[in-house]
Amino acid sequence: MVDVTVRGAGIFGLSIAWACARRGAKVQVVDPFGPGSGSSGGLVGALAPHVPENWNAKKAFQFDSLIMAEPFWQQVEGTGGVSPGYGRLGRLQPIPDTRSLDLARQREGSADQLWQGQAEWRVISTSQAGSWCPPSPTGFVIRDTLTARMHPRRACAALVAALEVMGVHVVANADDRGQVVHATGLAGLLELNDAYGKTVGNGVKGQAALLRFDAGEMPQLFADAVHIVPHADGTLAIGSTSERDYDDPTSTDSALNDVIDRATRALPLLHGAEMIERWAGVRPRSKSRAPMLGLHPLHQGQFIANGGFKIGFGMAPKVAEVMADLMLEDRDSIPDDFRPEVSL
Ligand SMILES: Cc1cc2nc3c(=O)[nH]c(=O)nc-3n(C[C@H](O)[C@H](O)[C@H](O)COP(=O)(O)OP(=O)(O)OC[C@H]3O[C@@H](n4cnc5c(N)ncnc54)[C@H](O)[C@@H]3O)c2cc1C
């Protein structure tokens, strides 16, 4: 049986540990701060696709991962008994002007072709979309059936529970054993910056809010550049800011108030909903903006999985599989754009 050491218990590390354990590896996960203590401990959880055009390796990888997400999270929940709050309920996006409306209509055809009938992208009228739909200047919205929701913090807890059942524990300290992968988020990028004396990656702060609002099985909304994500547990997340310059990675401020105001303007139903939590975290972003997967540039013979940036949760199911292929079976199916060298 192969041994695997995963350093970092965020969504990348936990998902890789899960994929390796399912293939029979003897896995340990090491995180001195505990599972979900980095960027993955948040609350938004929009698993949303890129626009279906100008197809490239990153979009194809993300599409595969979004399709893989449903069975992935079903298996995790079925094993550990903890729900990640996954649901593929789709998304509505108001269309602001006639140019965007033309583009959105062109993308109906490209989605049919690129998404291979596995999901739809359609332009529908706001009246067809129903009362949950935000107002749209053109009277039309995009409805896609690929977007899913999931509760990030609960997803980490679901993976930890499923790993426990598989005999995999998250510990604060342990020596390397077997194949080693570093999925240490921002800390891992800063280590690369120090070693190379330049920016290989950086952190982009995000602030988000969680309200008590039970929207049932309604689709998530993307309006005025804000994600509005109804969760399965009767809460609703609003996110996020995107800040390259920040002093305190964990504080929230008026920038979050602005995001909440925009959400409430798009969906006045949210007025007066109880605020449960204001949260901030730092997204690990590689210089190339793509995930950074493969051999570790500093630790010889070891591996790296980093750079999830804004879509780490959406990418995790496929990241886990390609990293398990590489580490356990020496099978390399990582897109060239995702190689660490691209950001060095
Ligand atoms: C406000 C906000 C909203 C977001 N919304 C979404 C969304 O809607 N959809 C989506 O897909 N993504 C979203 N993201 C992005 C997503 O959260 C990240 O891409 C993802 O969490 C990155 O996961 P990770 O495992 O690489 O890093 P992290 O979660 O940061 O995990 C790294 C882990 O490594 C540990 N660590 C650090 N140093 C060491 C060490 N030396 N040894 C061992 N462990 C170490 C840390 O404690 C941490 O637990 C959002 C992020 C933010 C901040």
The ligand as a MOL file (V3000), in Angstrom:
LIG
                    3D

  0  0  0     0  0            999 V3000
M  V30 BEGIN CTAB
M  V30 COUNTS 53 58 0 0 0
M  V30 BEGIN ATOM
M  V30 1 C -14.5610 35.3920 0.2300 0
M  V30 2 C -14.2460 34.1900 -0.6060 0
M  V30 3 C -15.2340 33.6430 -1.4050 0
M  V30 4 C -14.9660 32.5240 -2.1970 0
M  V30 5 N -15.9800 31.9910 -2.9430 0
M  V30 6 C -15.7470 30.8650 -3.6620 0
M  V30 7 C -16.8130 30.2660 -4.3760 0
M  V30 8 O -17.9480 30.7460 -4.3330 0
M  V30 9 N -16.5340 29.1460 -5.1170 0
M  V30 10 C -15.2710 28.5860 -5.1580 0
M  V30 11 O -15.0840 27.5770 -5.8440 0
M  V30 12 N -14.2530 29.1610 -4.4870 0
M  V30 13 C -14.4550 30.2730 -3.7390 0
M  V30 14 N -13.4310 30.8660 -3.0650 0
M  V30 15 C -12.0710 30.3590 -3.2950 0
M  V30 16 C -11.7660 29.1280 -2.4530 0
M  V30 17 O -12.1540 29.3580 -1.1310 0
M  V30 18 C -10.2540 28.8310 -2.5770 0
M  V30 19 O -9.9080 28.6570 -3.9360 0
M  V30 20 C -9.9040 27.5490 -1.8100 0
M  V30 21 O -10.3650 27.6300 -0.4920 0
M  V30 22 C -8.3990 27.2860 -1.8240 0
M  V30 23 O -8.2090 26.0700 -1.1410 0
M  V30 24 P -6.7830 25.5620 -0.7050 0
M  V30 25 O -7.0070 24.2340 -0.0910 0
M  V30 26 O -5.8420 25.6490 -1.8450 0
M  V30 27 O -6.2470 26.6470 0.3460 0
M  V30 28 P -6.6450 26.9020 1.8670 0
M  V30 29 O -8.0760 26.6660 2.1310 0
M  V30 30 O -6.1320 28.2490 2.2340 0
M  V30 31 O -5.8790 25.7770 2.6650 0
M  V30 32 C -4.5130 25.7990 2.9290 0
M  V30 33 C -4.2950 25.0800 4.2570 0
M  V30 34 O -2.8970 24.9170 4.4390 0
M  V30 35 C -2.6280 25.0580 5.8200 0
M  V30 36 N -1.2010 25.3220 5.9930 0
M  V30 37 C -0.5270 26.4920 5.9100 0
M  V30 38 N 0.7850 26.2800 6.1200 0
M  V30 39 C 0.9490 24.9530 6.3230 0
M  V30 40 C 2.0700 24.1230 6.5720 0
M  V30 41 N 3.3130 24.6210 6.6510 0
M  V30 42 N 1.8800 22.8010 6.7260 0
M  V30 43 C 0.6440 22.2640 6.6360 0
M  V30 44 N -0.4640 23.0080 6.3990 0
M  V30 45 C -0.3150 24.3440 6.2460 0
M  V30 46 C -3.5540 26.1500 6.2640 0
M  V30 47 O -3.7960 26.0660 7.6610 0
M  V30 48 C -4.8100 25.8490 5.4540 0
M  V30 49 O -5.7330 25.0500 6.1900 0
M  V30 50 C -13.6660 31.9640 -2.2320 0
M  V30 51 C -12.6740 32.4970 -1.4100 0
M  V30 52 C -12.9510 33.6030 -0.5920 0
M  V30 53 C -11.8800 34.1470 0.3020 0
M  V30 END ATOM
M  V30 BEGIN BOND
M  V30 1 1 1 2
M  V30 2 1 2 3
M  V30 3 2 2 52
M  V30 4 2 3 4
M  V30 5 1 4 5
M  V30 6 1 4 50
M  V30 7 2 5 6
M  V30 8 1 6 7
M  V30 9 1 6 13
M  V30 10 2 7 8
M  V30 11 1 7 9
M  V30 12 1 9 10
M  V30 13 2 10 11
M  V30 14 1 10 12
M  V30 15 2 12 13
M  V30 16 1 13 14
M  V30 17 1 14 15
M  V30 18 1 14 50
M  V30 19 1 15 16
M  V30 20 1 16 17
M  V30 21 1 16 18
M  V30 22 1 18 19
M  V30 23 1 18 20
M  V30 24 1 20 21
M  V30 25 1 20 22
M  V30 26 1 22 23
M  V30 27 1 23 24
M  V30 28 2 24 25
M  V30 29 1 24 26
M  V30 30 1 24 27
M  V30 31 1 27 28
M  V30 32 2 28 29
M  V30 33 1 28 30
M  V30 34 1 28 31
M  V30 35 1 31 32
M  V30 36 1 32 33
M  V30 37 1 33 34
M  V30 38 1 33 48
M  V30 39 1 34 35
M  V30 40 1 35 36
M  V30 41 1 35 46
M  V30 42 1 36 37
M  V30 43 1 36 45
M  V30 44 2 37 38
M  V30 45 1 38 39
M  V30 46 1 39 40
M  V30 47 2 39 45
M  V30 48 1 40 41
M  V30 49 2 40 42
M  V30 50 1 42 43
M  V30 51 2 43 44
M  V30 52 1 44 45
M  V30 53 1 46 47
M  V30 54 1 46 48
M  V30 55 1 48 49
M  V30 56 2 50 51
M  V30 57 1 51 52
M  V30 58 1 52 53
M  V30 END BOND
M  V30 END CTAB
M  END
